[in-house]
């Protein structure tokens, strides 16, 4: 078992979090959030990977063959769909925020401070 996919997932996560922390634009922040969430794709696929495993299609595979975990693949696909939906929703909110307040800089949105 290799530790490389886990290191890649951590690196992508940290790059996304760094972008979120240093972002001066809400559109950039949404993009960085999407990058941060994409690290979960790598992590899920690393968890479900089996060395020498085949695709989880059991119609022509012998019963004792090693296969990749299909549950983790389904969770990854669900994660992709949820991530795309959240990104689209956040971008729509940023567009509405730009229309109402004229800026996407978080520091200039003084009306939203509580």
C-alpha positions as CSV (number, residue, x, y, z in Angstrom):
1,X,0.0,0.0,0.0
2,X,1.4,3.4,-1.0
3,X,1.1,6.5,1.0
4,X,1.4,8.7,-2.1
5,X,-2.3,9.2,-2.8
6,X,-2.8,10.3,0.8
7,X,0.0,12.8,0.6
8,X,-1.5,14.1,-2.7
9,X,-4.9,14.5,-1.0
10,X,-3.3,16.4,1.9
11,X,-1.3,18.6,-0.5
12,X,-4.4,19.5,-2.6
13,X,-6.4,20.2,0.6
14,X,-3.7,22.5,1.9
15,X,-3.4,24.4,-1.4
16,X,-7.1,25.0,-1.4
17,X,-7.2,26.1,2.3
18,X,-4.2,28.4,1.6
19,X,-6.1,29.9,-1.3
20,X,-9.2,30.4,0.9
21,X,-7.2,32.1,3.6
22,X,-5.4,34.5,1.2
23,X,-8.3,35.2,-1.1
24,X,-9.3,38.8,-1.7
25,X,-12.1,37.9,-4.1
26,X,-15.2,35.8,-3.4
27,X,-15.1,34.1,-6.9
28,X,-11.5,33.1,-6.1
29,X,-12.6,31.8,-2.7
30,X,-15.3,29.7,-4.3
31,X,-12.7,28.2,-6.7
32,X,-10.4,27.5,-3.8
33,X,-13.2,25.8,-2.0
34,X,-13.8,23.6,-5.0
35,X,-10.1,22.7,-5.0
36,X,-10.3,21.9,-1.3
37,X,-13.3,19.7,-1.9
38,X,-11.6,17.9,-4.7
39,X,-9.0,16.5,-2.3
40,X,-11.8,14.3,-1.0
41,X,-12.0,12.7,-4.4
42,X,-8.4,11.6,-4.3
43,X,-8.8,10.5,-0.7
44,X,-11.9,8.4,-1.4
45,X,-10.3,6.7,-4.4
46,X,-7.2,6.0,-2.4
47,X,-9.2,4.3,0.3
48,X,-11.1,2.1,-2.2
49,X,-8.1,1.2,-4.3
50,X,-7.0,-2.5,-4.3
51,X,-3.7,-3.4,-5.9
52,X,-4.4,-5.7,-8.8
53,X,-8.1,-5.1,-8.6
54,X,-10.4,-5.0,-11.6
55,X,-13.5,-3.0,-12.2
56,X,-16.5,-4.1,-10.0
57,X,-18.5,-5.5,-12.9
58,X,-19.2,-9.1,-11.9
59,X,-20.8,-10.5,-15.1
60,X,-17.7,-12.0,-16.6
61,X,-15.3,-12.0,-13.6
62,X,-14.6,-15.1,-11.5
63,X,-16.0,-15.1,-8.0
64,X,-12.5,-15.1,-6.3
65,X,-11.1,-12.2,-8.4
66,X,-9.9,-9.0,-6.6
67,X,-12.1,-6.1,-7.4
68,X,-12.1,-2.4,-6.4
69,X,-14.7,-1.4,-3.8
70,X,-17.8,-0.2,-5.7
71,X,-19.2,1.6,-2.6
72,X,-16.2,4.0,-2.5
73,X,-16.6,4.7,-6.3
74,X,-20.3,5.5,-5.7
75,X,-19.4,7.8,-2.9
76,X,-16.9,9.6,-5.0
77,X,-19.4,10.1,-7.8
78,X,-21.9,11.5,-5.3
79,X,-19.2,13.7,-3.9
80,X,-18.5,15.1,-7.4
81,X,-22.2,15.9,-7.9
82,X,-22.6,17.5,-4.5
83,X,-19.4,19.5,-5.1
84,X,-20.6,20.8,-8.5
85,X,-24.0,21.8,-7.0
86,X,-22.4,23.6,-4.1
87,X,-20.0,25.5,-6.4
88,X,-22.9,26.5,-8.7
89,X,-25.0,27.7,-5.7
90,X,-22.1,29.7,-4.3
91,X,-21.3,31.3,-7.6
92,X,-24.9,32.3,-8.0
93,X,-24.8,33.9,-4.6
94,X,-21.6,35.8,-5.5
95,X,-23.3,37.1,-8.7
96,X,-26.3,38.3,-6.6
97,X,-23.9,39.9,-4.1
98,X,-22.1,41.7,-6.9
99,X,-25.4,43.0,-8.3
100,X,-26.6,44.3,-4.9
101,X,-23.4,45.7,-3.4
102,X,-21.2,46.3,-6.4
103,X,-18.2,44.4,-5.2
104,X,-16.9,40.8,-4.5
105,X,-14.2,41.9,-2.1
106,X,-15.1,40.6,1.4
107,X,-13.5,43.5,3.2
108,X,-15.7,46.0,1.3
109,X,-19.0,44.3,2.3
110,X,-19.5,46.4,5.4
111,X,-23.3,46.1,5.2
112,X,-23.1,42.3,5.9
113,X,-21.1,42.7,9.1
114,X,-23.1,41.8,12.2
